[in-house]
Amino acid sequence: MKMAYCSGVLGMLIVAMCGVPSWAGEVTVQNDGSTTWQAGVDGVEIEWNADGSIKRVYSRYSTPVEFPDRRGITKAQIIAEEKAKAAIVRFMNQSVSSTRVVTEVQADLNKAVQERQTGASAIVRKIDQRTLVEALTEVTASFASGKLSGVIVLEKGYDDKAQEAWVVVGISQKTIRAAREVQNTIADPSIGNRGGRDSMGMQPSEIRRSNQKDW
């Protein structure tokens, strides 16, 4: 199987799959010969061309909405967008570490006690105490970092019954190529500000999709 366009982020994904994909999730073959693979329950979705090159990569993430107004939904969608992009990075590469730490604390305490009884002389007793505390702590952590290029938001939505917001992001050979051309053309790209208007009542369900058909 010939792997074309093995460069950039998608090339790293091909290397991660060791050349020929090993299907660990649901596989769907389209009529045009392309193949779509769902990487686990919450994993990314990868679409291959008929010649074996990666065409697109999707990532969908849902997050609960605490306050279902415009401000709360927008905040939840921003969180979902960042976690969807992080899922792509974790799929490509992540570091996992496990650490065990044993702590032993020993404390000595010397205490003198004087007892006085009626009609008798005082009795002084000395008490030595020792306390030993042992603790075992095990910490398991994972860390992932990477650079993505050409990421676009394909869909944003909110389910008023489940009170969850979701975002679908994706990258493809076309979006990566466009991002590189913009970087080469514009030395200092400007970042646009997004504004919105808060609603005072409960927000109904909604879905906003990108108009991109062939991305």
C-alpha positions as CSV (number, residue, x, y, z in Angstrom):
1,M,0.0,0.0,0.0
2,K,1.5,3.3,-1.1
3,M,1.5,6.1,1.5
4,A,1.4,9.5,-0.2
5,Y,1.9,12.9,1.3
6,C,3.7,11.6,4.3
7,S,4.6,15.0,5.7
8,G,3.5,17.3,8.5
9,V,0.9,16.2,11.1
10,L,-0.8,13.7,8.8
11,G,2.5,12.1,8.0
12,M,3.2,11.7,11.7
13,L,-0.2,9.9,12.0
14,I,0.8,7.5,9.2
15,V,4.1,6.8,11.0
16,A,2.1,6.2,14.2
17,M,0.0,3.6,12.4
18,C,3.2,1.8,11.3
19,G,2.6,2.1,7.6
20,V,-0.4,-0.1,7.3
21,P,-3.3,0.7,9.6
22,S,-4.1,-1.7,12.3
23,W,-7.8,-1.5,12.9
24,A,-8.6,-1.1,16.6
25,G,-12.0,0.4,16.1
26,E,-14.9,0.5,13.7
27,V,-13.9,0.5,10.0
28,T,-16.1,1.8,7.2
29,V,-15.3,1.4,3.5
30,Q,-16.9,3.9,1.2
31,N,-18.0,3.4,-2.4
32,D,-15.1,5.4,-3.8
33,G,-12.6,3.1,-2.1
34,S,-11.8,5.4,0.8
35,T,-11.7,4.0,4.4
36,T,-12.8,5.6,7.7
37,W,-11.5,4.3,11.0
38,Q,-12.9,5.2,14.4
39,A,-10.0,5.0,16.9
40,G,-11.8,3.8,20.0
41,V,-14.9,5.2,21.7
42,D,-13.6,8.7,22.3
43,G,-10.7,8.6,19.9
44,V,-10.1,10.5,16.6
45,E,-11.6,9.4,13.3
46,I,-9.3,9.0,10.4
47,E,-10.3,8.9,6.7
48,W,-7.9,7.3,4.1
49,N,-8.0,7.8,0.4
50,A,-8.2,4.8,-1.9
51,D,-4.4,4.9,-2.5
52,G,-3.7,4.6,1.3
53,S,-2.9,8.3,2.0
54,I,-4.6,10.0,4.8
55,K,-7.3,12.4,3.6
56,R,-8.9,13.8,6.8
57,V,-8.7,13.6,10.6
58,Y,-11.7,14.3,12.8
59,S,-12.0,14.8,16.5
60,R,-15.3,15.3,18.4
61,Y,-15.6,16.2,22.1
62,S,-18.6,16.9,24.3
63,T,-18.7,18.7,27.6
64,P,-21.5,19.5,30.1
65,V,-23.1,22.9,30.3
66,E,-23.7,24.2,33.8
67,F,-25.5,27.4,32.8
68,P,-27.5,26.9,29.6
69,D,-27.4,30.5,28.3
70,R,-25.4,31.9,25.5
71,R,-22.4,32.7,27.6
72,G,-22.4,29.2,29.2
73,I,-22.8,27.4,25.9
74,T,-20.0,29.4,24.3
75,K,-17.7,28.7,27.2
76,A,-18.4,24.9,27.1
77,Q,-17.8,24.9,23.3
78,I,-14.4,26.5,23.7
79,I,-13.5,23.9,26.3
80,A,-14.7,21.1,24.0
81,E,-12.8,22.6,21.0
82,E,-9.5,22.6,22.9
83,K,-10.0,19.1,24.2
84,A,-10.9,17.8,20.8
85,K,-7.6,19.2,19.4
86,A,-5.8,17.7,22.4
87,A,-7.2,14.3,21.5
88,I,-5.5,14.4,18.1
89,V,-2.2,15.3,19.8
90,R,-2.5,12.5,22.3
91,F,-3.3,10.0,19.5
92,M,0.0,10.9,17.8
93,N,2.3,10.9,20.8
94,Q,2.0,11.0,24.6
95,S,4.3,10.2,27.5
96,V,3.2,8.2,30.5
97,S,5.0,8.0,33.8
98,S,4.5,6.0,37.0
99,T,6.3,6.9,40.3
100,R,6.3,5.2,43.7
101,V,7.5,7.0,46.8
102,V,7.8,5.5,50.2
103,T,8.0,7.9,53.1
104,E,9.0,6.9,56.6
105,V,8.7,9.3,59.5
106,Q,10.0,8.5,63.0
107,A,9.4,10.7,66.0
108,D,10.7,10.2,69.5
109,L,8.9,11.8,72.5
110,N,10.2,11.8,76.0
111,K,7.6,12.7,78.7
112,A,7.9,12.9,82.5
113,V,4.8,12.5,84.6
114,Q,4.6,13.4,88.3
115,E,1.8,11.9,90.4
116,R,1.0,13.0,93.9
117,Q,-1.1,10.9,96.2
118,T,-2.8,11.9,99.4
119,G,-0.6,11.2,102.4
120,A,2.2,9.9,100.3
121,S,5.3,11.3,98.6
122,A,5.2,12.3,95.0
123,I,6.0,9.7,92.4
124,V,7.7,10.7,89.2
125,R,7.5,8.5,86.1
126,K,9.2,8.9,82.9
127,I,7.5,7.7,79.7
128,D,9.3,7.2,76.4
129,Q,7.2,7.0,73.3
130,R,8.1,6.4,69.7
131,T,5.8,6.9,66.7
132,L,6.6,5.4,63.3
133,V,4.6,6.4,60.2
134,E,5.0,4.8,56.8
135,A,3.2,6.0,53.7
136,L,3.3,4.7,50.1
137,T,2.3,7.1,47.4
138,E,2.0,6.1,43.7
139,V,1.5,8.7,41.0
140,T,0.7,7.9,37.4
141,A,0.6,10.8,34.9
142,S,0.5,11.3,31.2
143,F,1.7,14.2,29.1
144,A,1.1,15.1,25.5
145,S,2.3,18.1,23.5
146,G,2.4,18.8,19.8
147,K,1.9,21.3,17.0
148,L,-1.1,21.2,14.8
149,S,-1.5,23.1,11.5
150,G,-4.7,23.7,9.5
151,V,-7.2,22.9,12.2
152,I,-10.7,24.0,11.4
153,V,-14.0,23.8,13.4
154,L,-16.4,21.7,11.4
155,E,-19.4,21.7,13.8
156,K,-20.6,23.2,17.0
157,G,-23.8,22.1,18.8
158,Y,-25.8,22.0,22.0
159,D,-28.3,19.4,23.3
160,D,-30.8,21.0,25.7
161,K,-32.0,17.7,26.9
162,A,-28.6,16.3,27.9
163,Q,-27.3,19.9,28.5
164,E,-24.1,19.1,26.7
165,A,-22.2,21.1,24.1
166,W,-20.0,19.6,21.5
167,V,-17.4,20.6,18.9
168,V,-16.0,18.7,15.9
169,V,-12.6,19.8,14.6
170,G,-10.6,18.4,11.7
171,I,-7.5,18.7,9.6
172,S,-6.7,17.6,6.1
173,Q,-4.1,17.8,3.5
174,K,-5.9,20.8,2.0
175,T,-6.2,22.8,5.2
176,I,-2.5,22.1,6.1
177,R,-1.5,23.3,2.6
178,A,-3.6,26.4,3.0
179,A,-2.2,27.2,6.4
180,R,1.4,26.9,5.1
181,E,0.6,29.2,2.2
182,V,-0.9,31.8,4.6
183,Q,2.2,31.6,6.8
184,N,4.5,32.1,3.9
185,T,2.4,35.0,2.6
186,I,1.7,36.9,5.8
187,A,4.6,37.5,8.2
188,D,2.5,38.8,11.1
189,P,-1.0,37.4,10.9
190,S,-3.7,39.2,12.9
191,I,-6.0,37.4,15.3
192,G,-9.7,38.3,15.0
193,N,-11.8,38.8,18.1
194,R,-15.0,36.9,18.4
195,G,-18.0,38.6,20.0
196,G,-21.4,37.5,21.1
197,R,-24.5,38.5,22.8
198,D,-25.8,36.8,26.0
199,S,-29.3,35.6,26.2
200,M,-31.2,35.9,29.4
201,G,-33.3,32.7,29.1
202,M,-32.7,29.0,28.5
203,Q,-31.0,28.3,25.2
204,P,-32.7,25.7,22.9
205,S,-30.8,23.0,21.0
206,E,-28.7,24.1,18.1
207,I,-26.2,22.9,15.5
208,R,-23.8,25.1,13.6
209,R,-21.8,23.4,10.8
210,S,-19.1,24.7,8.6
211,N,-20.0,25.3,4.9
212,Q,-16.9,23.5,3.8
213,K,-17.9,20.6,1.6
214,D,-14.5,19.5,0.2
215,W,-11.9,20.4,2.8
